[in-house]
Amino acid sequence: MFIYSDTNKRYHTFDYHLKHKFNSKVFKVSLNAGFTCPNIDGSKGYGGCTYCSSLGSGDFGGSPNLSLKTQFDEVKSNVHNKWPDAKYIAYFQANTNTYAPLETLKRIFEEVLTYEDVVGISIATRADCIPDEAADYLMNLSKRTFLIVELGLQTIHDEIGEKINRCHSYADFLIGFNKLKSRNINVCVHIINGLPNETKEMMIDTINAVAKLNVHSVKLHLLHVIKETKMAEQYQNNEFELLSLENYVNIICDQIERLPQEVVIQRITGDGDKNILIGPLWSTNKLVVMNSIDKELMRRNSYQGIKF
């Protein structure tokens, strides 16, 4: 059995990590605090990343028109009947959640800490949107709750980053990442497999680089093409192809093998909103994708870290 597993999993799942940390079932509650992004508002660019919907990667988050407490309670009420003793992590998912004045960040993040059964906060942001004063506050916050700051890297290759309108470089990412690591803040790095014109070798380059960073966790995601995005136009113009399930599974297993065993894998696939998803349509059956990854690791007699 894999060292960080109570089941047949051959990688270090987030569920395992949370269960052993809190001795309880823990759920992430996606919240939308109404932030924007520097590549949306014009400070660095316009339109956002080419794959982002109008909700800024927060398709499953709450409505910014509702209070944070209302958003939180709606999710909690759905979970509570099945898991009455569950704990919760407030997850600020949509757009760039440190892209605001410090007082705004304090007001929002301090509020959710007052909610019953909240044991942590997860903050999705960009590495180029972490000024020193925000990093200092996050360090203070991390001493009072379980904090993870999620940085959207997607790829280490700047030529691909330019094509997706990321509007920052890998060097910029490392600056922001090191600000957080030097303050002992847990960092989760988000990467996307299958970006336009990116080869498998480039995707492996990215995971090899991340593996050396001493991260707390990673999210391994597949590219979703969403309606009414720039990437949807490119796909419909036959400018790139989507990964097949078989190719995705092989890439993910190659990446899992290259990550240190102690790194938590928060995600190995992704959920696309079926109402706006163009492709890949196989991704809508999440259970099949996850089972296929388990079967491939078993077929290889492999596990996380075997090639690190």
N, C-alpha and C positions, 0 to 999 in steps of 0.2 A: 504493500500500500504506500502511496505517496505520503511523505512526512507531514504535509499540511492538508490532510484530508481525513474525513471520517466516513467517506463513501467510496465509490469507484472512481472519483475524479482524480486525474493525474496532473492537476494544476491547482494553484492556491486561490481558491475562490473567495470572493468578498463575503459571501454568506458564511463560510467557515471562519473567516477572520472576525466578523462581527459577533458570531455566536460564542466564540472563545473569549472575546474581549468583554462582552456584556452579559454573558450567560443568559441570553434572551434572544427572541426573534426581534430583528431590527429592520425597519423599513425606511427607505428614503422617500421623502415627500417633496415632489417638485413644486417649487414656488416661483412666481414671476413677480419681481419687484419693480418692473418697468424701466430697467436700465436700457441703454443703447450701446453702440460700439463705435470706436474711432474710424472704422472703415465703412460705417453707415452714415455718420453725421458730417463727414467731410473733413475731419481733422487729419485723417490719413488717407481716406478714400471714400467712395460712394458705392452703395448697393450691397455692401456686406460681402462675405465669402460667397463664391458663385453657387455653392450647394445649399446655402441657408434659405429656408423659407422666410416668409414675412415675420414669423414668430422667433427668428433668431435661434434656431436649434432648440426651441422650447415647445415643440409641438405637443408634448404630453404634460406640460406644466399648467399651472393655474392661469386664470385670466388676470391681467394687470389691472382690470377695472374693479376687481374685488380686493378687499383688504387681505393682508397676509394671513390673519387669523381665520378668516372665512375660507381661504384656500386650504389652509392646513386642516381645519375641522372637517371639510368635505372629504378629504382623503382619509383622515383618521376614522371617521364614522363608518366608512366602507370596510376598514380593516378590523375594527375593534371587535365585531361580533365573532370573527374567526380566531383572532389573536388578542384576547382581552388583556394579556400581560405584555403586549409588544411595546418596544421602544422605537424612537423615531430620530432620523437625521433630517434636518431641514436642508433641502437641496436647492440652491439658487442656480438654476440651469440656463435660463434664456438670456442670450446676449452676453455682455461683459460685466460681471458683477462686482468689479472694483473700480469701474469707470464712473466715478462720482466723487464729490467732495468728501473728505474724511468724516465730517459730521453726519452726512447722509448714510455712509456705511455704518457708522456706530449706531445710529438710530434703528436701522433695519436689522442688523445682526444681533444687537442687544435685545430687541423685542422678541425674537424667536426663542431666545434662551429662557424666556419666562414661561413658555408653553409647557404644559404638563407632559412628561415622558419624553421630552426632547433631550437626547444625550450627545448630540453633535451637530455640526454644521458642515456642509460641503459647498464650496464656492467655485463655480466655473468662471474662468476669466482668461485674459490674454497676458502673456508674459511681459508685454510692453506697456501694461497698464497697472503697474505696481510701483508707485512712487515710494520713497523711503518711509514717509510717515504712515502710509497704508501698511507697509511691511511690518513696521514696528507695532502697529495696532493689532495686526494679525498674529504676531508673536505673543502679545498679551492675551489675545483671545484663545490661542492654542493652549495656554496654561490653565484655562478655566473650563474648556470643553474639548471634546474630540473634534478636531478640525482637520479637514482635507481641502487643500486648494488645488483645483483641477485646471491644468494649463493645456490649452488647445495647441498642440504642435502640428499634428497631422502628418508632416514629413520633414526630414532634415534637409531636403533638396530645395534650395531657394528658387530654382527655375520652375519647379512645380508650384511652390508657394506663390510665385508671381501669377501663374496661370489661374489660380483659384482666388486671387485678389485677397490674400492673407494680410498683406500690407505690413509685414514685419519679416525680418530675416531669422535664420537659425541662430546667428550671433546675438540678436536681440532676445531670442528665447532664452539663451544661456545666461544672459545678464539677469533677467527676471527670475529664472529658476534659482540661480545662486543667491539672490537676495533672500528667497524663502528658505533655502537649505541652510544658509548661514545662521538663520534664526530658529533652526530646528523645527520647522513647520512641515507637516506631512504634505507631500506633493504627489498628485496623480497626473500622469502625462497621457493625453488623448492623442491617438494616431488613427488615421483613416487609410485603409487598404483599397486599392482600385481607383485612385485618383487619375484623371485623364493623362495619358502618355507616361504614367509611371510604371516601370518594369518591376517584376518580382525581385530582381536583384536590388533595386532601389528601396523597396519595402523592407528587405532584409537589412540593408544598410541602416535604415531608420531604427529598427529594433535593436541592432547591435549597439548603436550609439546610446539609445535609451537605457540599455542594460548596464552600461558603465556609469550611469549617473547616480546610482544609489537612491532610486525613487521609492516612495512608499507603495505606490500602486500604478497600474496602467489601465487604460481602456483601449481595447482593440476593436475597431469598428470597421464595417464595410461602407463603401460609398453608396448613399441613397440618392437617386435622382428624383427631385421633387417638382411637381407642377409649378409653373410660373416662377421659375428661377433661371438665372443665366445659364446654369449647367444644363437645364432641360432643353434650352435652345441649342446648345452645343451637341447634346446627345441626339436630338432630332435631326440635326444637320450631319449626323454620322461622323462627328469629329473624334469620337472615342467609343470603345466597347466596354460593356459591364462585365465584371467577373462572373464566371459560372460558379455554381455551388462547389463543384469539385475543386476548382482552382482556389477558391476562397479557403476551403477546409485545409488544403495542402499548405497554403501560405500561413494560415493561423497556426497550424501545428509546427511549422518551421520556426515561427516566431516564439511560440511557447517554449520550445526546446532551448532557446537562446536567452531566456530571462532567468535571473537568479531565483532560486526556489523561494526565498523569503518575500519576493515582490508579489503583492496581491494583484490578481487579475480581476478587476471590477466588472469587466464586460468582454465577451469574445464575439459578440455579434451586435445587431442593433434592431430596434423596432421602427419601422417606417409606418407612418399613418396611411392606412390603406386608401383613405379618401383622396390623398394627394400624391401617393407614390406612383411614379412611372416605372421604376425598376431599381434593382432586380426583384422580380415578383417572388422568387423562391425565398427571399428573406422574410416574407410575412409568416412563414411557418418556423418560428423560432425554435421549437422543440426539435424539429428535424435537423436544423443546423447544428444545434448543440450536441445532439446525439451523434451526428456524423463526425464531429470533432472528437468526441470520446472514442468512437469506433476506430478512427484513424490512428489516434495515439496508442490504442490497444493493439491495432494491427502492427504498428511499428515497434511495439514493446518499449514505448518511449514515455517521457514525462517532462515536466517543467524543469529546466536547468541542465538537462543532460548534455547540451552543447555549449553551455555558458563557459 
